[in-house]
C-alpha cells in the first residue's frame, strides 16, 4: 500500500507576464484552500491525502490543472466550488468528476 491513499499535485508554475500559467489563474491560493479543507475534514496525513505543489505540468492552456494519483486523473478547476467537488466526489467518494476532467 502507498504511504498516501491519494497524492494531489497542483501546478503552481509562474511564467513571465502575459504567458499562460496556472499560478496566474489562482492555483497557489486554491492549493492552499484544498490543503486547509482536507485538514479540517481530518483527511490529511499518512494513509490519507497529500496536497503538493508542482512545477509546470505542461498543460498550461487547460489550466489551472491538478492531477490525482494513484488514479492519474487530471482536472482543471476555476474556484473553491470546483475544489470542493474534487475533494467530495473523488477524494472522499472515489468517483471521477467528469465535468472537470481533462
mmCIF file of the C-alpha atoms, coordinates in Angstrom:
data_MODEL
# 
_entry.id   MODEL 
# 
loop_
_atom_site.group_PDB 
_atom_site.id 
_atom_site.type_symbol 
_atom_site.label_atom_id 
_atom_site.label_alt_id 
_atom_site.label_comp_id 
_atom_site.label_asym_id 
_atom_site.label_entity_id 
_atom_site.label_seq_id 
_atom_site.pdbx_PDB_ins_code 
_atom_site.Cartn_x 
_atom_site.Cartn_y 
_atom_site.Cartn_z 
_atom_site.occupancy 
_atom_site.B_iso_or_equiv 
_atom_site.pdbx_formal_charge 
_atom_site.auth_seq_id 
_atom_site.auth_comp_id 
_atom_site.auth_asym_id 
_atom_site.auth_atom_id 
_atom_site.pdbx_PDB_model_num 
ATOM 1   C CA . UNK A 1 1   ? 0.000   0.000  0.000   1.00 0.00 ? 1   UNK A CA 1 
ATOM 2   C CA . UNK A 1 2   ? 1.139   3.513  -0.796  1.00 0.00 ? 2   UNK A CA 1 
ATOM 3   C CA . UNK A 1 3   ? 2.020   5.897  2.023   1.00 0.00 ? 3   UNK A CA 1 
ATOM 4   C CA . UNK A 1 4   ? -0.894  8.117  0.927   1.00 0.00 ? 4   UNK A CA 1 
ATOM 5   C CA . UNK A 1 5   ? -4.262  6.972  -0.385  1.00 0.00 ? 5   UNK A CA 1 
ATOM 6   C CA . UNK A 1 6   ? -4.238  9.946  -2.760  1.00 0.00 ? 6   UNK A CA 1 
ATOM 7   C CA . UNK A 1 7   ? -1.448  12.277 -3.776  1.00 0.00 ? 7   UNK A CA 1 
ATOM 8   C CA . UNK A 1 8   ? -2.654  15.523 -5.388  1.00 0.00 ? 8   UNK A CA 1 
ATOM 9   C CA . UNK A 1 9   ? -0.264  17.702 -7.362  1.00 0.00 ? 9   UNK A CA 1 
ATOM 10  C CA . UNK A 1 10  ? -1.305  21.293 -8.082  1.00 0.00 ? 10  UNK A CA 1 
ATOM 11  C CA . UNK A 1 11  ? 0.636   23.009 -10.842 1.00 0.00 ? 11  UNK A CA 1 
ATOM 12  C CA . UNK A 1 12  ? 1.709   26.316 -9.309  1.00 0.00 ? 12  UNK A CA 1 
ATOM 13  C CA . UNK A 1 13  ? 4.150   27.281 -12.037 1.00 0.00 ? 13  UNK A CA 1 
ATOM 14  C CA . UNK A 1 14  ? 4.634   31.012 -12.605 1.00 0.00 ? 14  UNK A CA 1 
ATOM 15  C CA . UNK A 1 15  ? 5.676   32.173 -16.072 1.00 0.00 ? 15  UNK A CA 1 
ATOM 16  C CA . UNK A 1 16  ? 6.556   35.575 -17.433 1.00 0.00 ? 16  UNK A CA 1 
ATOM 17  C CA . UNK A 1 17  ? 3.720   38.151 -17.527 1.00 0.00 ? 17  UNK A CA 1 
ATOM 18  C CA . UNK A 1 18  ? 1.417   37.531 -20.476 1.00 0.00 ? 18  UNK A CA 1 
ATOM 19  C CA . UNK A 1 19  ? 2.245   33.817 -20.756 1.00 0.00 ? 19  UNK A CA 1 
ATOM 20  C CA . UNK A 1 20  ? -0.375  31.239 -19.780 1.00 0.00 ? 20  UNK A CA 1 
ATOM 21  C CA . UNK A 1 21  ? 0.346   29.619 -16.427 1.00 0.00 ? 21  UNK A CA 1 
ATOM 22  C CA . UNK A 1 22  ? -1.580  28.010 -13.614 1.00 0.00 ? 22  UNK A CA 1 
ATOM 23  C CA . UNK A 1 23  ? -0.382  30.295 -10.836 1.00 0.00 ? 23  UNK A CA 1 
ATOM 24  C CA . UNK A 1 24  ? -1.658  33.382 -12.676 1.00 0.00 ? 24  UNK A CA 1 
ATOM 25  C CA . UNK A 1 25  ? -5.087  31.713 -12.604 1.00 0.00 ? 25  UNK A CA 1 
ATOM 26  C CA . UNK A 1 26  ? -5.171  31.273 -8.833  1.00 0.00 ? 26  UNK A CA 1 
ATOM 27  C CA . UNK A 1 27  ? -3.544  27.864 -8.439  1.00 0.00 ? 27  UNK A CA 1 
ATOM 28  C CA . UNK A 1 28  ? -1.484  28.792 -5.390  1.00 0.00 ? 28  UNK A CA 1 
ATOM 29  C CA . UNK A 1 29  ? -4.458  30.174 -3.490  1.00 0.00 ? 29  UNK A CA 1 
ATOM 30  C CA . UNK A 1 30  ? -6.695  27.227 -4.370  1.00 0.00 ? 30  UNK A CA 1 
ATOM 31  C CA . UNK A 1 31  ? -3.965  24.742 -3.451  1.00 0.00 ? 31  UNK A CA 1 
ATOM 32  C CA . UNK A 1 32  ? -3.851  26.361 -0.007  1.00 0.00 ? 32  UNK A CA 1 
ATOM 33  C CA . UNK A 1 33  ? -7.634  26.176 0.210   1.00 0.00 ? 33  UNK A CA 1 
ATOM 34  C CA . UNK A 1 34  ? -7.619  22.446 -0.663  1.00 0.00 ? 34  UNK A CA 1 
ATOM 35  C CA . UNK A 1 35  ? -4.912  21.751 1.905   1.00 0.00 ? 35  UNK A CA 1 
ATOM 36  C CA . UNK A 1 36  ? -6.816  23.615 4.641   1.00 0.00 ? 36  UNK A CA 1 
ATOM 37  C CA . UNK A 1 37  ? -10.119 21.939 3.766   1.00 0.00 ? 37  UNK A CA 1 
ATOM 38  C CA . UNK A 1 38  ? -8.620  18.444 3.874   1.00 0.00 ? 38  UNK A CA 1 
ATOM 39  C CA . UNK A 1 39  ? -7.006  19.230 7.205   1.00 0.00 ? 39  UNK A CA 1 
ATOM 40  C CA . UNK A 1 40  ? -10.354 20.476 8.577   1.00 0.00 ? 40  UNK A CA 1 
ATOM 41  C CA . UNK A 1 41  ? -12.023 17.271 7.374   1.00 0.00 ? 41  UNK A CA 1 
ATOM 42  C CA . UNK A 1 42  ? -9.338  15.169 9.074   1.00 0.00 ? 42  UNK A CA 1 
ATOM 43  C CA . UNK A 1 43  ? -8.238  13.736 5.725   1.00 0.00 ? 43  UNK A CA 1 
ATOM 44  C CA . UNK A 1 44  ? -4.606  14.818 5.553   1.00 0.00 ? 44  UNK A CA 1 
ATOM 45  C CA . UNK A 1 45  ? -1.608  12.771 6.596   1.00 0.00 ? 45  UNK A CA 1 
ATOM 46  C CA . UNK A 1 46  ? -0.369  9.209  6.439   1.00 0.00 ? 46  UNK A CA 1 
ATOM 47  C CA . UNK A 1 47  ? -2.780  6.837  4.742   1.00 0.00 ? 47  UNK A CA 1 
ATOM 48  C CA . UNK A 1 48  ? -4.975  9.683  3.573   1.00 0.00 ? 48  UNK A CA 1 
ATOM 49  C CA . UNK A 1 49  ? -4.418  12.626 1.208   1.00 0.00 ? 49  UNK A CA 1 
ATOM 50  C CA . UNK A 1 50  ? -1.303  14.664 0.493   1.00 0.00 ? 50  UNK A CA 1 
ATOM 51  C CA . UNK A 1 51  ? -1.504  18.011 -1.339  1.00 0.00 ? 51  UNK A CA 1 
ATOM 52  C CA . UNK A 1 52  ? 1.673   19.150 -3.099  1.00 0.00 ? 52  UNK A CA 1 
ATOM 53  C CA . UNK A 1 53  ? 2.808   21.985 -5.322  1.00 0.00 ? 53  UNK A CA 1 
ATOM 54  C CA . UNK A 1 54  ? 4.317   21.011 -8.638  1.00 0.00 ? 54  UNK A CA 1 
ATOM 55  C CA . UNK A 1 55  ? 6.314   22.906 -11.177 1.00 0.00 ? 55  UNK A CA 1 
ATOM 56  C CA . UNK A 1 56  ? 4.992   23.100 -14.706 1.00 0.00 ? 56  UNK A CA 1 
ATOM 57  C CA . UNK A 1 57  ? 2.862   20.091 -15.604 1.00 0.00 ? 57  UNK A CA 1 
ATOM 58  C CA . UNK A 1 58  ? 2.878   21.188 -19.279 1.00 0.00 ? 58  UNK A CA 1 
ATOM 59  C CA . UNK A 1 59  ? -0.878  21.668 -19.656 1.00 0.00 ? 59  UNK A CA 1 
ATOM 60  C CA . UNK A 1 60  ? -0.945  25.445 -19.254 1.00 0.00 ? 60  UNK A CA 1 
ATOM 61  C CA . UNK A 1 61  ? -3.601  26.036 -21.914 1.00 0.00 ? 61  UNK A CA 1 
ATOM 62  C CA . UNK A 1 62  ? -6.018  23.835 -19.946 1.00 0.00 ? 62  UNK A CA 1 
ATOM 63  C CA . UNK A 1 63  ? -5.127  25.360 -16.593 1.00 0.00 ? 63  UNK A CA 1 
ATOM 64  C CA . UNK A 1 64  ? -5.153  25.701 -13.848 1.00 0.00 ? 64  UNK A CA 1 
ATOM 65  C CA . UNK A 1 65  ? -4.574  21.976 -13.501 1.00 0.00 ? 65  UNK A CA 1 
ATOM 66  C CA . UNK A 1 66  ? -4.067  19.344 -10.843 1.00 0.00 ? 66  UNK A CA 1 
ATOM 67  C CA . UNK A 1 67  ? -3.520  15.610 -11.045 1.00 0.00 ? 67  UNK A CA 1 
ATOM 68  C CA . UNK A 1 68  ? -4.666  12.972 -8.554  1.00 0.00 ? 68  UNK A CA 1 
ATOM 69  C CA . UNK A 1 69  ? -2.624  9.809  -8.038  1.00 0.00 ? 69  UNK A CA 1 
ATOM 70  C CA . UNK A 1 70  ? -2.688  6.840  -7.960  1.00 0.00 ? 70  UNK A CA 1 
ATOM 71  C CA . UNK A 1 71  ? -5.532  7.148  -10.485 1.00 0.00 ? 71  UNK A CA 1 
ATOM 72  C CA . UNK A 1 72  ? -3.622  9.661  -12.670 1.00 0.00 ? 72  UNK A CA 1 
ATOM 73  C CA . UNK A 1 73  ? -6.771  11.716 -13.180 1.00 0.00 ? 73  UNK A CA 1 
ATOM 74  C CA . UNK A 1 74  ? -6.179  15.247 -14.475 1.00 0.00 ? 74  UNK A CA 1 
ATOM 75  C CA . UNK A 1 75  ? -8.544  18.083 -13.577 1.00 0.00 ? 75  UNK A CA 1 
ATOM 76  C CA . UNK A 1 76  ? -8.987  21.716 -14.383 1.00 0.00 ? 76  UNK A CA 1 
ATOM 77  C CA . UNK A 1 77  ? -10.808 23.997 -11.948 1.00 0.00 ? 77  UNK A CA 1 
ATOM 78  C CA . UNK A 1 78  ? -11.905 27.594 -11.578 1.00 0.00 ? 78  UNK A CA 1 
ATOM 79  C CA . UNK A 1 79  ? -12.863 28.224 -7.967  1.00 0.00 ? 79  UNK A CA 1 
ATOM 80  C CA . UNK A 1 80  ? -13.394 26.815 -4.468  1.00 0.00 ? 80  UNK A CA 1 
ATOM 81  C CA . UNK A 1 81  ? -16.620 25.114 -5.558  1.00 0.00 ? 81  UNK A CA 1 
ATOM 82  C CA . UNK A 1 82  ? -14.677 23.059 -8.107  1.00 0.00 ? 82  UNK A CA 1 
ATOM 83  C CA . UNK A 1 83  ? -12.044 22.151 -5.495  1.00 0.00 ? 83  UNK A CA 1 
ATOM 84  C CA . UNK A 1 84  ? -14.799 21.152 -3.057  1.00 0.00 ? 84  UNK A CA 1 
ATOM 85  C CA . UNK A 1 85  ? -16.340 18.914 -5.726  1.00 0.00 ? 85  UNK A CA 1 
ATOM 86  C CA . UNK A 1 86  ? -12.993 17.218 -6.443  1.00 0.00 ? 86  UNK A CA 1 
ATOM 87  C CA . UNK A 1 87  ? -12.488 16.645 -2.716  1.00 0.00 ? 87  UNK A CA 1 
ATOM 88  C CA . UNK A 1 88  ? -16.030 15.438 -2.013  1.00 0.00 ? 88  UNK A CA 1 
ATOM 89  C CA . UNK A 1 89  ? -16.603 13.330 -5.112  1.00 0.00 ? 89  UNK A CA 1 
ATOM 90  C CA . UNK A 1 90  ? -13.139 11.990 -5.956  1.00 0.00 ? 90  UNK A CA 1 
ATOM 91  C CA . UNK A 1 91  ? -11.005 12.053 -2.820  1.00 0.00 ? 91  UNK A CA 1 
ATOM 92  C CA . UNK A 1 92  ? -13.805 11.120 -0.428  1.00 0.00 ? 92  UNK A CA 1 
ATOM 93  C CA . UNK A 1 93  ? -16.324 9.387  -2.691  1.00 0.00 ? 93  UNK A CA 1 
ATOM 94  C CA . UNK A 1 94  ? -13.920 7.605  -5.031  1.00 0.00 ? 94  UNK A CA 1 
ATOM 95  C CA . UNK A 1 95  ? -15.591 8.772  -8.260  1.00 0.00 ? 95  UNK A CA 1 
ATOM 96  C CA . UNK A 1 96  ? -14.104 10.872 -11.044 1.00 0.00 ? 96  UNK A CA 1 
ATOM 97  C CA . UNK A 1 97  ? -15.591 14.346 -11.511 1.00 0.00 ? 97  UNK A CA 1 
ATOM 98  C CA . UNK A 1 98  ? -16.215 14.009 -15.234 1.00 0.00 ? 98  UNK A CA 1 
ATOM 99  C CA . UNK A 1 99  ? -17.129 17.672 -15.839 1.00 0.00 ? 99  UNK A CA 1 
ATOM 100 C CA . UNK A 1 100 ? -13.693 18.826 -14.594 1.00 0.00 ? 100 UNK A CA 1 
ATOM 101 C CA . UNK A 1 101 ? -11.603 16.011 -16.059 1.00 0.00 ? 101 UNK A CA 1 
ATOM 102 C CA . UNK A 1 102 ? -9.146  16.872 -18.834 1.00 0.00 ? 102 UNK A CA 1 
# 
